Amino acid sequence: MAGVVVVGVDGSASALAAVETAAREARRRGASLKVVHAFMWPAMHVPLGPSPLGPPEGGLRTMVERLLAEAVERAEATEPGLEVAGSVVTGEALTVLEGQSRAAELVVVGSRGMGGFVGLMVGSTAVHLAAHGKCPVLVVRGEVRTEGPVVVGVDGSAAGERALDFAFQEAELRGTTLVAVHAWTAWNAPLPEPQDPTEPYANPAGALAEAEERLLAEALAGHRELRPGVVVEPKVVHGPTREALIEAAQGAQLTVVGARGRGGFTGLLLGSVSQALLHHAPSPVAVVRGA
């Protein structure tokens, strides 16, 4: 049975850009597209019909139906023939989209919506879903490109395995190269096993760098076997992870990160690296939570 891609809309320009991206993602996957608007006013018992003093076509419900129809039309124009359905769900946006993520292959949102504060680089809905969504969350920000590689951050953690699998899938679906970036410093890399047990802190020069290169190769090996058609460019960087990924994302179609990786604090749902990408990446970002 074909899956479903969900996109959240609120009438903003950011949301309409997300609709176009979501339509392309659904087409690549052979999935249908569900356009969802979270309508919180019924729960607050606010009058939904036109005002007695206003035009008959006014009112909150008419406004919502109009913006949903515009989003559906945008999706159908982007990918003619795609199965598209619109849905108005009563509730607050964060709760509604988190609920929708339970049955979706992918949830797509804009980086900022109608309620965004001026100067805020990414909205609360995008950050919340990246931390709590039950499926991968694609945040449409920066420049949307149809060329360039998919970039993925690799840290060797169990939580990063699903992000790596998603990145391989995206590269395969888009027919492009996958750039696998592993960044390390002496502060975040575990010490390799000492070659001399009597000297636990003694390792030959370059042992740490070699261990990190081996970590990346081992993390990629199984995924390469499953998707042999994907051309992979491994990239080991000695430096901070956030800066390395943001630099690698220049010119990329998509950057993929895990919600949390190696060194993350227990109980923290969204790590500093994924948050940095959501705020500063030059193009769309997908955040994938571990199992």
N, C-alpha and C positions, 0 to 999 in steps of 0.2 A: 504494500500500500504506500502511495506517495506521501511524503511528509509535508509539513507546512512551515513556511517562513512567516513570522509575525513582524509587523512594523507599527510602531506607535506614532500617531499623528495628533497635532493640536492646532493646526492652522498656520503654523510658523513656516518661514522659508526653510529653516533647518530641517523641519519634519518632511517637507516636500522633497528635499534632496535625499533624505533617508528613504523615501518611498521609491525613488528611482533606483537606488542601490539595492534595496530589498527586492525589487522586481527582477533585477539582473541575477541576484543570488538565487531566487526561486527558480528562474529559468535554467540556470546552471545545474541545479540539483534535481530538476524534474519534479519540483514541488509546487504546491499552490501557494498563493499569497493571501494573508489575512491582514487587512488594514483595520487597526483598532484605535478607537478614541475612548478615553476614560472620561466619563460624564459624571462629575461629582455632585452636581447641583440637585438631582432628585433626592439624594440621600440627605440633603440639607433642607428639604421641603421648600425650595425656592420655586415660585411660579415659572413654568416652562413655556407657556403659550404667549401670544402677543399681548402687549399692553392695551388696555381699552383706549388709551390716548395715542397709540402708535399705529403704524401700518399693519394690515392683516398678515403680511408675510414676515413680520418681526417675531421676536421671541427667541429664547435660548435653544429650544428644540429645533427650530428651523435653521438657526445658525449652525448647529452641530451637524444636521443632515446635509447642509450645503458644503461644509468643509470636508466631510467624509466623502461626499460624491466627487469633490474636486480631487481628493487624494486617489480615489479609485480610478478616475479618469487618467490621472498622471501615470499610474502604474500600467494601465492598459495601453497608453500611448508609448510608454517606454519599451514594453515587451508585448506586442500584439499577439493575441491568442492565449496569453497566460490566464490561468484560472484565478480570478481575483474576487474576494468577498470583503465587504465592509461590515464592521460590527461596532455598535455603541454599547459599552459595558459600564454600568453604574459603579462608580467607585473612584478613589483617588489614583492618580496615574501610576505611582510606584507600586501600589498593591495590585492593581489590575494587570500591569505588564509582568510582574513577577509571577502572578497566577497563570498568565498566558504562556510563560516560558516553560511550564511543566509539560506541555504537550507539543512544543515546537522544536524544530531542528535548529533554529536560529532566531534571535530577536534582534531587530535593527531599530536604532533610535538616532535622532539628531543629537548633536553635541549640546545644543541649547534650545529651549522651547520658548513659548510665549511668556512664561514667568521668569525668564532669565534676567539677572541683574546686569546692567551695563558694565562692561569690563570683565565679567566673569567668563572664563575660557571654556568651562564645561559645566553643564547643568547638573542639578542634584539627581534627576531621573537617571541620567547616564551613569553616574557614579554608583548609585544605589543598585541598579540592575547588574552592573559589572561585579558587584560584591555578592549579590543575592540571587541572581538569575539561575535557573535550573538547566539552562543550555547556554552555549556560547552567545555572547552579546557583541554585536558589531556597532560601534559608535562612529557615525559619519561626521567627520570633521576635516578641516583643512581642504586641500585640493583633491577632488575625486578623479582618479586616473584609471585609464583602461590599459595602460602599458606600464612596464616596470616589474620588478620582482615582488614576491611576497617575502617579507622579513619575519623571522621568528626568533625570539629570545630563548636560549637553551641554558639551563643551569644544572641539569642532571638530577633534579628533584623528582620524586614521584608525582607531585602536584603538577609538574611541567609536562608530563607525558601526554596528557589530553590536549594541551596546547600544541605540542609538536605534531600530534596526529591530525588535529584540525588544520594546521598550517600546511602539511603535506597534501591534505585533501583540497584546500583552497588553491594551491599551486597547480595541482593536477586539473582541477575544474577550469582554471583560468588559462591553462596552457603556458605557464611561465616558470621562471627559475625560482627556486627557494634559496634565500640567503639565511643560513643558520648562524646566528651570532652568539658566541659564548664569551662573556666578559668576566674578568677575574682580577682581584688584587690580593696582596698578601693578607689582607684583613678578612676576606670572605672565602678564601680557598682553603679547604682542609689540607693539613700536611700529609704528604705521601708517606707510605710505610717506609721506615728507615731501612736502608740496605744493611746496616750494621746494628744488630739488636743491642749491642753494648753502648751504642751512642745514639739514643732515640731522637736527638735533634740534629744529627749530622746527615746531610744529604748532599750529593754532588751538585755543582752549579747547574742550574737549568732543570733540576728535577721537578720543581713545582710547575713550571711552564709545560713540561712534557706530560705531567699528570693531567693538567687541564685540557691539553690537546687530546689526550686519550679519552677523557670524560666526554668530550663532544663527539668523537668518533663512535664511541660505544652507544651514546644516546641516539645517534642517527641510524645505526646499523639496521635495527629491526624495521624501522619505517622505510628505509631504502629498499629492503627486500619486498615489503608489501606493495610499494608504489615505485617500481623500477623505472617508470617513464619520467619521473620527476628529476630534473637536473638540480643538484644541490651544490651550493658554494659554501663550504664551512669557513667560518671566520672567527678566529680566536683573538680577542683583544685584551691587552693588559691595561685595564683602566676601569673606571666606574661604569656599572651596567646601564644606568639611565642615560648617560651621555653617549655611550656606545650605540645604544639602540636608536636614540633620536637621530644621531648622525647617519646610521645605516638606513633609516627610514626616508632619507632624502631621495626622492625619485621612486619610492616604492608604491605599489598599488595598495598594499595592506600591510600592517604590522600586527603580529600576533604575539600575545604574552599570556602567561598564566596569571591567575588572580593573585597567587602568592607563590613564592619560590623558596630556594634555599636560604636559610637564615631568617625566614619570616617569624614573627612572634606568634606564639600559640593563641588562637582565638581571633587573630586579625584577619578579616575576610578579604581585604584588598591591600596589597602590598605597595610600597613606595614606588617601585618600578612601574607597575601598571597604572598607578595614579599619575605618575609623571608623563607617561605616554598619552593618557587621556587628556592631559592639559596642554602638552607641547608638541605632539607628533604633527608632522606637516600633512598627513593624509589619514584616511580611516584606520581605526584600531579595533581589533577583536580581542576581547578578554575571555579567557576560557578557565572556568573553575575546575579544580581536580575533582576526582570522584568523592 
